[in-house]
């Protein structure tokens, strides 16, 4: 019966655990999710962020563990001794047995640290450790915002590319049908509709390739969101909204202190300075107070050992002061100061690197902005050219080769426009990350 109860209890705990995990995973994205909804979901569910948040919780436990030494430490010890042969003492010319055959003791002791360099460091460093863990989580969130945004724009670029290719297929299908009819009535030879057939087959191949790549892009976004591969994911897209997001606030200059990497190095510097201070504190003594109460039992007969108690109690102070350790503490202080200097150079290197990143990101953004404007103008021009040549072809003025060239130019400029728009949005994110303006709340 007892075994059955144990099995039932374990099964119940397992069920509750699985239910809790299922509830944790029950959150789902709404249909036609917007970019903001994707970002919010990623900030709550992305695996690296979950890990960083767990690291924060682990850090809190580490702090509690390191500070626990300031609390009174209570301990209980016990022993039993049986003297096989009693010790003797020579007194007045005779060996006199000392003690009893059996002895036992139970001691309760309380210790309280008063001065301890390691505990002093733990207390001073608790807030710095919390700050370091929070900054690590913030860094993961910044990466999540950038990665999810780029993946979103990449998918929507593919969606628009598919639409363009499908529109191109529809035009080519009509051209193929028209050219085939013209061939049958003897207006043109079979060259036109054969070319149309080839162009139509190539367009369908483009469509299949783009559709297959879109599947991978959706899977990559699901990975960023920590979504199951089988879970359905649909996105909302408005091209006008994307175009409204391309402009960048050029008035906000570069301030390296806004970068999370700089803030993390600053925290590392403070932690290292605290380590230096700790090695200086090691010249101080360790001082602690203690109090104990002992129950002492002695008797030659084991059966009567615990009949009588002879208690004892002691209170006092312990002091420990290492005087010379072979210059260990001096070298530890010097090493820690060198590590501080090393972090200073890391900060200097980061400042230089950030300036280069910002310069590169701004140059890329400006170049992509120019490409986007050019691509936008080319789409308008290619549409006009195609429509004009289409009318001229229908009237027999232009050849089918001219029409195919115009069709190819139109499709190319439309795809170039989408690629330029994606590159521009991605480079804008790179600029924002470079200047540390990515918002995660």
N, C-alpha and C positions, 0 to 999 in steps of 0.2 A: 504493500500500500504506500509506504514511504517513497519507494522508487517511482511509482506512478505519479505521485505528487511532484516530485522533482522534474520528471519528464514534462508534465503539464505546465509547470512554471517556466521551464526553458522554452517550450513551444509558444507560450503566451508572450514572453519577452521578444522572441524572434518575430512574431506577428506584429507586435507593436513597433518594433524597429523597422520592419519592412514597410509598415503603413506610414510611419513618419517619413521615411525616405521617399515613398511614393507621393506623399503630400508635398514634400519639398520640390519634387520634380514635376508637379502638376501645373505649374505656371506655364502658360502658353502665350504666344504672340497673337494679336488680333489679325484677322484677314486684311490684306492690303496694308501691311505695316509701313509706317512712315520712317524716315531716317531717325527722327528723335525717339520713336518707340523702340527701334533697334538698339540705339545707344543706351537708352534706359535699361532695356532688357540685358544687354551685355554687361553693364555696370553692376547688375545684380547677380548675374549667372556665369560670367566668363570664368573659366577654370583658374587661370592665373590670378584673377582678383580674389576668388574664393580662397586660394592658397595663401595669398598675401593677408587676407583677413584672418585666416587661421594662424598665420605667423604672429599677427598682433595679439591674438588670444594666448598663444604659446608664450609670447614675450611677457604678458601680464602674469602668467604663472611663474615664469623665471624670476620676475621682480618679487613676487610673493615669496618664492623660495629663498632668494638672496636676502630679503629683509626679515625672514623668520628668525634669524639669529639674535635680533634685538629683543625678542620675547623671552620670558623665563623658560629655561630648559629643565624639564623634570625627568628624572630617571630613577629606575628601581633596579637594584642588583641584589642577588642572593647567592649564598654558597653553603655548602656542607662539607666538613672535614672530619675524617676519622684518623686518629693517630695510631698507626699500627704499633709503633714504639714511642712512648712518651719521651720528649726531650728532657734532659737532666741538667742540673746545675750543681757545681761543686761548691759546697758551703760548709765551713767548720770541719773540714777533713772528710766530708761524706758527699756522695752523689745523691742529690735529692730530685725525684721526678717533679716535673713542672707541668701544670695544665691538666686537662681531662681527656679522656679517650675520644669523646665526640664534641664537636662544636659546630654551630650554624649561626648565620647572620643574615638579616634582611635590611637593606639600607635604602632609604629614600632621600634623593639629593636634588636640590634646586640650584641652578646656576643662572646668573644674570650678568651679561656683558655690560661693562661700563665704558671702556675705551678699546675699540678694535678697528684698526685701519681698513680691513676688508669690508666690514659692515658700514663704515663711514663712506667708502667708495660706492657701495651698493645703494645707499640712501641718496647720495648726490647724483648718481647716474640713472636713477629710475625714470625721471622725466625725459632724459636724453634718449633712453632706450625706447620709451613710448613714442617719442617724436620720430626716431629713426624708422620704426615699424610703420607709423602712419605715412611717412614720406615714401616708403617702399610701395605701400598700397596705392598712393596717389600716382606714382610713376606707372604702375600697371594700368590704372584707369585712363591715364593720358594715352598710353599706347592703344588701349581698347577703343577709345573714341576715334583716333586716327585710322586704325586698321578697319574698324567697322564702316566708317564713312567712305574710305577708299573702296572697300569691297562692294558697298551699296552702289556707289557711282559706277563701278566697273560692270555690275550686273545690269544696271539700267542702260548703260551704253550698249551692252549686248542686246537688250530688249529692243532698243531703237534700231540697231543694226539689222535685226531680223525683220522689223517692219519695213525698213528701206529695201532690203533684199526681196521681200515678198511683193512690195510694190513694183520693183524692177521685174520680178517674174511675171506679174500680171501684165505689165506693158509688153514684155517680150513674147508672152503667150499670144497677145492680140496681134503683135507684129508678125509672129509666125503664121497665125491663121490668115491674116490679110495677105501676106506674101504668097502663101500656098494657094489662096483663091486666085490671085493675080497670075500665078504660074499656070493654073489649070485653064484659065480663060485665054492664056497666051499673051498676056501683057508683058510679062518678064520671064526670064529663064529661071531655072531651078536654083541658081546661085543664091538668090536672096533668101529663099525660105530655108535653104541648107545652112546659111550663115545664122539665120534666126534660130534654127534648131540647135546649133552649136552653142550660141549665146545663152539659150534657155537652159541647156544642160549644165553649163558652167554656173549659171545663177542658182540652180537647184543644189549644186554641189556646195556653193558658198553658204546657202541656207543651212544645209545639214551640218557643215563644219561649225558654223556659228551657234547652232542649237546645241551641239555636243559640248562646245566650250562653255556655254551657259550653264549646263548641268554641273560642270566642275566648279564654276564660280558660286553657284548656290550651295554646293557642298562645303566650299571653303568658308562662306559666310556662316553656315550652320556650325562649323567647327569653332569659329570665333564666338558665336553665341552660346556654345555648349548645347546645341539642339541635337536631338537624335536624328540620324540620317533619314529615317523613314518619316519624320514629322514634316507635315506640309508647311511650306513657307511661301507666302505671296507678298509682293511689295507694291506700294503705291508710288506712282511716278508722275510728275508734272514737269515737263520740259521747261516751262516758263519759270517755275520755282528754282530749278537748277541754274538757269541763266541769271536769276536775281541774286544768287549766292556767289557769283564769281568775283565780285568787287572786293578789294582788300583795303582796310583802313591803313593808309600810308602815313598817317600822322603819328601813330604809336611807334616810337623808335625801339631799338634793342636795349633791353636792360637785363643783364645776365643774372641778376638776383631773382628774376621771375622764373628761371629754369629750375625744375625740380632737381636736376643733377647737381646744380650749384648748391641748393639748399641741403642736399644729402651730404655733400662734401663739407659744408659748414658744420653740420651735426657731427660728422666723423672727426673733424678738428676739435670740437668741444669734448667729445668722448676721449680723444687722445690726450688732451690737456688734463682731463680728470685722471687719466692713468698716470701721467707724470706726477700729479699731486699725490696720488695714492702711494707711489714709490717714496715720496718724501715723508708721508705719514708713517711708513714702515720704520722710521727711526724712533717713533713713539712706542711706549710699552703697551702691551696688552694687559688690561686690568679687568678683572671680573670678580663678582661676589658670589659666595656659595653658602648654602646651609644644608645640613643633612641630619637625619634622625635614623638611628640604627637600632634594630632589635637583635640582641645577642643571646644565644642559648648555648649552655655548656653542661654536659653531664657524662659520667662514665657509662651510664646505661642508655642505649639508644631509645628504648621505650619511654624513658623519662626526659629525653632531651629537651622537649618543648614545654615542659612543665614550668620552668622558671625562665624569666626574661630579665636580662641585665641591660637596660637601654643605655644608649649614649647619643650625644648630639654635639655637633660642631658647627660654628659659623665663622666665616673669615673672608679674606681677600686673597686672590691670586694675582701675581704680577709676573709678567714675562717680558724681558728686554734683551733681545739679541745685541751683543756688544760689537762683535766683529764677525763678518761673514765673507771674508776674502774679497772685499770691495764689490760684492754682489749688488747691493742697493745703489751704490754710486753708478755702476755701469748700467743698471736698469733705468735710472733717471736719465742718463746721457742717451741711451738708446731711445727712450720714449720721446725725448726732445728732437732727436733726429727724425723720428716718425712724424712728429708735428711738422717739421720742415718739409718732409716728403709730401704731406697732404697739402701744404702751401703751394708746392710746385704742381700738384694735381689740379688745384684751383686755378693756377695761372695757365696751365695747359688747357683746361676747360674753357676759360675765357677766350683764349685764342681760337680754339676749335669752334666755339659758339659763333664768334664773329665770322669765321669762314663759312659755317653752315648757313648763317643768316644771309651772307652775301650770295652764296650759291642759290639758296632758295628764292631770294628776291630776283636774281638774274633769270632763273628758270621761270618764275611766275611772269615776269615782264615779257620774256620771249614767248611763252605760251599764250599770253594775252594778245600779243601781236598776231600769232598764228591763228588764234580763234577769230579775231576780227577779219583777217584775210579769208579764212574758211567760210565765214558767214557771208561775206560779199561774193565769194565764188559760187556758193549755193544759189544765190539770187541770179547771178549771171548765167550759170549753167542751165537753170530752169528756163530762162528766156531763150537761150540758144536752142535748147531741145524743143521747146514749143514751136519756135520759128521753123526749124528744120523739119519737124514733123508735118507742119502744114505744107511746106514746100515739097516734101516727099510724097504726100498724098496727092499733090497736084502734078507730080511727075517732074518737078524741077530738080530736086536733089536725088542722089542715088541712095540705095539702102546702106551702103558703106558709110555715107555721111550721117545717116540716122543712127547707125550703131555707134559711131564715134561720139555723137552727142549724148546717146544713152549712157555709154560708159563714163563719159565726163560727168554727167549728172550724178550717177551712182557714186563715183569716186569722190566728188566734192561733198556729197551728203555724208559719206562715211568719214571723210577727213574732218568734217565739222564736228561730228560726234567724238572722234578721237581727240580733237583739239579741246573740246569742252571738258572731257574727262581729265586730260592732262592739266588743264588750267585749274580745275577744282582740286585735283590731287596736289598740285604745286602750292595752292593757297593753304592747304592743310600743313604742308611742310614749312611754310613761312610762319604760320601761327604756332607750330610746335617749336620752331627755332627761337621765337621771341617769348615763348612761355605763356601764350594767351589761350591755350586750350582749356575750356571749361568742363569740369567733370561733375558739377553739382547742379 
